[in-house]
């Protein structure tokens, strides 16, 4: 799932209403963490069809701007009134904040449809 601050752990899912869309853009912020989390693969499906996979490498000490991943909506799915978008991550870490533990791989900043 997705936490209130955008943290994504094992996987995340959305329903997006955008019948004219031909692609989606996912804007995320990779983490600056100890070795072991990255590289990680983000696999994306749209309405059950594979849209693609991207590899994230994490941030170096200087940090980096948010990263935008773009995936074409599979031809068999285009024109649907809604898109069920699922991200599945190959790796994640455990993070503790004020005594609460959660899984995190990156922070989701935005998901949008593209014409």
C-alpha positions in Angstrom: 0.0 0.0 0.0 0.8 3.7 0.1 1.3 5.5 3.4 0.0 9.0 4.0 3.5 10.4 3.3 3.8 8.5 0.0 6.0 5.6 1.3 5.5 2.5 -0.8 6.6 -0.9 0.6 6.0 -4.3 -1.1 3.4 -3.1 -3.6 0.9 -0.4 -4.3 -2.4 -0.2 -6.3 -4.5 2.6 -7.7 -7.6 3.0 -9.8 -7.2 5.8 -12.3 -10.0 7.3 -14.4 -8.5 8.4 -17.7 -10.1 6.7 -20.7 -8.1 8.8 -23.3 -4.7 8.1 -21.7 -2.0 6.3 -23.7 0.6 6.3 -20.9 1.1 6.9 -17.2 3.8 8.8 -15.4 4.9 7.8 -11.9 7.0 10.3 -10.0 8.9 9.0 -7.1 11.8 9.8 -4.8 14.4 7.1 -4.2 15.8 6.8 -0.7 19.3 7.4 0.6 19.8 4.3 2.7 22.5 1.8 3.6 23.4 -0.7 0.9 21.1 -3.6 0.4 17.8 -2.0 -0.7 19.0 -1.0 -4.2 19.1 -1.9 -6.9 15.4 -2.8 -6.9 13.0 -3.5 -9.8 9.6 -1.9 -10.0 7.2 -4.0 -12.1 4.0 -2.3 -13.4 0.8 -3.9 -14.6 -2.3 -2.0 -15.9 -5.6 -3.9 -15.9 -3.6 -7.1 -15.4 -1.4 -6.5 -18.5 2.3 -6.0 -18.0 3.3 -2.4 -18.8 7.0 -2.7 -18.0 9.7 -2.8 -15.4 12.3 -0.2 -14.3 15.3 -0.6 -12.0 16.0 1.9 -9.3 19.5 2.4 -8.0 19.0 4.7 -4.9 20.5 8.0 -4.1 24.1 8.8 -3.4 25.1 11.2 -0.6 24.4 14.2 -2.7 20.7 13.2 -3.2 18.9 13.6 -6.5 15.8 15.1 -8.0 12.6 13.0 -8.1 12.6 10.4 -10.8 9.8 10.0 -13.4 9.0 6.5 -14.7 6.8 6.4 -17.9 4.9 3.4 -19.0 2.7 3.0 -22.1 -0.7 1.6 -21.5 -0.9 -1.8 -23.3 -2.9 -1.6 -26.5 -5.3 -4.3 -25.2 -6.2 -2.0 -22.3 -6.4 1.4 -23.9 -9.9 3.0 -23.9 -11.0 1.4 -20.7 -13.0 3.7 -18.5 -10.7 3.0 -15.5 -7.2 1.6 -15.2 -6.1 -0.6 -12.3 -2.4 0.2 -11.8 -0.3 -2.1 -9.7 3.4 -1.6 -8.8 5.3 -4.6 -7.3 8.8 -4.0 -5.9 11.5 -6.6 -5.8 13.0 -5.4 -2.5 12.1 -3.1 0.5 13.5 -2.3 3.9 11.9 -1.9 7.4 11.8 1.6 8.8 10.9 2.6 12.4 9.4 6.0 13.1 8.3 6.9 16.6 7.9 3.2 17.5 5.9 2.3 14.4 7.6 -0.1 11.9 6.7 -0.1 8.2 8.1 -1.4 4.9 9.5 1.1 2.4 11.2 1.0 -1.0 10.7 4.7 -2.1 8.3 7.6 -1.8 5.5 8.1 -4.4 5.1 11.7 -5.2 2.6 11.6 -8.1 0.8 9.2 -10.6 -0.8 10.8 -13.6 -2.3 9.9 -17.0 -0.6 11.1 -20.2 -2.4 11.6 -23.6 
